[in-house]
Amino acid sequence: MRASVIVTTYNDPVRLVRALEGFSLQERFPDEVIVADDGSGPETAEAVSGFSGGAPFPLLHVRHEDMGFRAGKIRNEAIKKSSGDYIILLDGDCIPERHFVGDHLRLAEKGRFVQGKRVIVGRKASGAFSARDANSFSTLLRQALGFSISNSHHILRMPFFPARRNRRLKGIKSCNMGFFRDDIFAVNGFNEAFVGWGREDSELAVRLFRYGLMRKEHPFSAICFHLWHPARTKDSLPVNDALLEETLKGGGYFCKDGMVKAETR
């Protein structure tokens, strides 16, 4: 099964390169990585170009103009460019553990989408935290004991532990999520009406549930390490909450303002 990884970024080339380095250390390389660029300056394109020559996987760069936070739209653009049977989402401020791609594929199951887990790397540790640190248990244990990381129970990899299946919205995060290509196209991708931070991932999950999928998660597999950064503005939350509520009250799963516009379907 071919795996396409989509890494979302915006004007953060230093953290983006660390995320890409994490994919260079995978036990199972992705079949392609697509950087979904939400309108960054030229430094991001330079970072992607500089990394691509030595990458052990094809690396693509998909960008649109900077018109505010439009993570849903740029993810849709990247999904349309992807070629994999299975699509894994990661944010560009997250570093994947070396089993990340393999774990997502092992957890992949028809009728499910996978919600991965995050270890939170604190402000003090984030500056120097690297892809190699993400794969060094002794380093991670030291960071955990020093309270430099939180959600540290996820540093234990126990693939034999049973996965959970549910239809809960709590904890839905598209910064670490996997789904079959057929399923994301069936619901028409992310809702591009969402502009500004928040709720576009929960709205997608509502439609995936309505389509008939369940959420699958494993506390000790498919782990990434989220690097600290200043909090994003949440000014758009009232509007985005209303959009989510509209979907919750609706009856369909196909988004009219998704990858394909309803009038052209």
N, C-alpha and C positions, 0 to 999 in steps of 0.2 A: 504494500500500500504506500503510495507516494504521499509525503507530508510536506505541506507548504506552511512556513512560519511567517506570520505578519507581525512586524515590530513597529509600533506607533511611536512617533517622535515629534518634538517641536523645539527647535533651537537649543538642543542639549547634546552636542556631538560627543562630549567627553563621556557621559553616561551611555550614550548609544554605542560607542565603540566597546565599552566594557560588556554590554549585552551581547554584541556580535562576537566578542572573544569567548563568551560563554558557549556559543554554538560551535565554535571551533574546537572545543574540548569535549563535545558530546560523544558518548559511546556509540550512538546511532545518529549520524549527521542528518539534518533535514535535507530534503530533496531540492529545496530552494528557500531562500529567505528574502522577503520583500519588505523594504523599509517604507512604511506608510507615513509620509512627511506632511504634517498639517500646516505647511506654509513657512518652513524654516528659511533662514538666510543661507548664503552660499557655503558657509562653513560645514553645514551638514552634508551637502552634496560632495564636498571635498573629502570629508571623513569617509563616506560610503565608497567613493572612488578609490581612495587610498587603501581601504580595507579589502576591497573586492579582489585585487590581484593575488593575494595570498590565501583567500578563503577556500576551505575544502568543500564548498557548495556554491551554486549559482546565487549571486546577490543582485537584486534589482532595487531600483529607487523609484517610487511613485510619489509625486508631489502635486499639490494644488496650491492656489494662492492663499495667502494669509488673510482670512476674513473672519477671524475669531476662532474659538475652540470648536472644531468640527470633526471630532474624532470619529463619529459614526460615518460621515461621508467619506473621509479618506480611507477608512477601513473597507468600505464598500468598493472604492476604486481599486484598492489592492486585491481584494477578493476576486474581482472581475479579471484581474491580470494573472491570478494564480493558476496553477495547473494541477495541484494535488487533489487526491481523493479525500484527504483529511486536512483540515485547516486548524492551525494552532495560533492563538493570539497571545502576544506578550507586549507589554509596554517597554519603551526604550529606556526607562529608569529602573529596569529589573534585570537581574543576572540569573540565567537558568542554571540549575544544578546539572551535573554531567549526564544524568539519566533522564533529563526533562523530556526530550523528544521521544525516547523509547518508552518512558512511562505513559505519556499521553497516548501513544499508539497501542500499548498493552491494555490501557483502560478503555480504548475506543470500542463502542458497542452499538449496534443498530438500535435505534429507539432511545438513545441517550446522547446528551452532550456532557462534556467533562468540565467541571469547575475545579481548577487547580488551587493550590495554597501558596501563601506568601510568608516568608520570614522578613520582618521589618528591621532594616539596618538603621540604627540611630544616627543622629547628626554627627556625633563625634567620630564614629567609625566609618561613615560613608565616604569621606574624602579619599581614603586610601584603599577602600574595599575593592578587591579585584575578583575576576573570574576564578583565579586559583584559590583565593580565600573561600569562595563559595563551595569549593570541592575539597577543602582541608578540614577534616573533622576536628583535629586538635585546635585549629584556629577558631572554628565556630564554637567549640566548647569553651574556649577561653573568652570569647566575646560574650557568650551567654552568661557565664559566671560573673563577668564584669558588667552585666546589664547593658551592654552595648547593642544587643539585638533583642527583639521581642518576638513572640510566637515561636520561641526557640525549640519547642517540642517537634517542630517540623524538620529539624536537622537530622532526626533519626529516620533513616530510610528502611521501611519494613514493607516490602511489596506483598508479602504474604498476608498482611492485615486486610480484613474484608473491606471492600468499598461500600459506601452508603448511596442509596438512591432515594430521591425525594422530589417534591415540587415546591420547595421553599424559595422565596425571593431573597430572604436575608442572607447576606454574604455573597451575593452575585457580584462578580468583578470580571470585567472583560480584559483586565490586565493579564490574566492567565486563564484561558478558556480554550476548549477544543471541540470541534464538531465536524460532521461529515459535510462535504461540499453539497451534496444533494439536499441536505436539510436546510442549510443557510440560504440556498437559492429558492427553496420551496416557500420560505417565509419572506423572501425578498430582502434579506440582509438587514442592516441597521436602519432605523428611522432617521432620515436626514433632516427632519424638522427640529431635531435636538441641536441647539447651538449653545455653547457654554458648558461648563462642567456639570455632570451629574445625570443619572437615571437612564441614559441611553442603553446601558447594559441591562438594567432591570426590565426595561420595556421590551428589549429583544427576548429576554427569558420568558416573559409573559406569553409572547407569541409562539416561542418554541414549545412551551407547555401546551398551549392551545392546539398546536399542530399535532401533539401526541407524544412529545418527547418527555423524558424524565431527566433530572439532573443527577449526575454521578460524580462523587467526590471521594478522595482518598487522602487521609490526613498525613500519610507518610510516603507519598509519591507525587511526581509532577510538581516539584517545588521550585519556586524562584525566590530571589532575594531583592526586596524592594529598597532602593537607595533613598535616603532622606533628601527632600527638597522642600523649599518653602511651599506652604499650602496654597492651592489654587483658589482664586476667587469663586465664591458660591452665589454670585449675584443672579445667576440664571436659574437657580433652583426652583423658585416659585413657578416660573413658566414651564420648566421641565417636569416638575411634580404634576402640573395640570395635564401635560401630554401623557404622562404615565397613567394618570387616573382615567383619561379618555380611553386608553387602550384596555385598562382593566374593566371598564364598563362596556366595551365593545364586544363583538362576537366573533371576529375573524382573526386569522393569523397572518394574512398577507398584507404587508405594509404598502400603502399607496405611494409613499414618498421614500422608497427604498432604492435598491440598485437599478430597478426598472421602474419608470414612472407609470402610474396606473393607466394614463391615457394612451400609452404606447404598448401596453401589454396585449 
